[in-house]
Amino acid sequence: MTDPTRVEMAVDPRSRRMSGVAIHGDTPFDVPFVSHIEGNLWTGGCQDGLVLPPQIKHLISLYPWEKYRVAHELSSSTSVRAYDGPVNDEAMLLGLTEWAAGCVENGPTLIHCQAGLNRSGLLAALVLIRLGRSPQEAIALLREKRSPAVLCNPHFESFLLAREVS
């Protein structure tokens, strides 16, 4: 039985916040669910049932354990199971980077993981590098726009700093 007085509501993830302590370096964070980085690139976290902002056209989930509720038509959506540890499958990650960069060039793209710090930060940084930024510039921009806790995973930061601009 459903509540006949139930009201449909949508909560904008740009205004809702999440906070906690990342496992890498006991790094505290307090961030909105979704942050605009630049141009068509957005990063963030996820909570089951949170409504995806309607301007997002491409959704890349690196945390399939929770899902956005999508109330509009997407141009593309993909979900990849990723863990917040060492980089295990570089070929898959670099292939996903190419695809994600194409999405960003095509329209507003959200790359999300659980909290929007490490997994999504890694892929977003790789996209920024693919689009011409240096690894240091990409990391700095993500930390400025999302949180100083972005890429607190030392494996991910080291992986990025070893990249060359292509």
Beta strands, then each sheet from edge to edge (+ up, - down):
strand 1: 17-22
strand 2: 27-32
strand 3: 34-38
strand 4: 41-44
strand 5: 58-61
strand 6: 76-79
strand 7: 109-112
sheet 1: 1+ 2-
sheet 2: 3+ 4- 7- 5- 6-
end
